[in-house]
Amino acid sequence: MKPEHLTELSDQELLQKMKKLKNNKIIDATIIGVTIGITVYGVVTKGFGFSVFFPLIVGYVIMRNSKNNELLYQEVQKELETRNSKQ
């Protein structure tokens, strides 16, 4: 979501978006932890192979997406701060 779209949302909608982004952050961290666990287990039991690299690729994609979510979270937070300073 671009910053100009954030200005169109109400305060309540922005707070809901922040809550959703926080929940996504927890889910992303859990999935990354599970993929690292699967990778370690795969290396210990079978050595290196596709079963090791696939979870790492999935973890990388999720980590890249979570960085975008973090930027969006910061933009939503800035928008809420500017609205509170105007009042």
VENSUL-V473647 format. One record per backbone hydrogen bond with DSSP energy under -0.5 kcal/mol. CO is the residue of the C=O (numbers start at 1). NH is the residue of the N-H. E is the energy in kcal/mol with one decimal. If there is no record, write none. Layout:
CO/NH/E
CO/NH/E
This chain:
2/5/-1.3
2/6/-1.0
3/7/-1.0
5/8/-0.7
6/9/-0.9
10/14/-2.2
11/15/-2.3
12/16/-2.1
13/17/-2.2
14/18/-2.3
15/19/-2.1
16/20/-2.3
17/21/-2.3
18/22/-2.1
19/23/-2.2
20/24/-2.4
21/25/-1.8
22/26/-1.7
23/27/-2.3
24/28/-2.9
25/29/-2.2
26/30/-2.1
27/31/-2.5
28/32/-2.5
29/33/-2.2
30/34/-2.4
31/35/-2.5
32/36/-2.2
33/37/-2.3
34/38/-2.7
35/39/-2.2
36/40/-2.6
37/41/-2.6
38/42/-2.6
39/43/-2.3
40/44/-2.3
41/45/-2.4
42/46/-2.4
42/47/-0.9
43/47/-0.8
49/52/-1.2
49/53/-1.7
50/54/-2.4
52/56/-0.9
53/57/-2.1
54/58/-2.3
55/59/-2.6
56/60/-2.2
57/61/-2.2
58/62/-2.3
59/63/-2.4
60/64/-2.4
61/65/-2.1
62/66/-2.3
63/67/-1.5
64/68/-1.4
65/69/-2.1
66/70/-2.0
67/71/-1.8
68/72/-2.1
69/73/-2.5
70/74/-2.1
71/75/-2.0
72/76/-2.5
73/77/-2.3
74/78/-2.3
75/79/-2.3
76/80/-2.3
77/81/-2.2
78/82/-2.4
79/83/-2.0
80/84/-2.1
81/85/-1.8
82/86/-1.2
83/87/-0.9
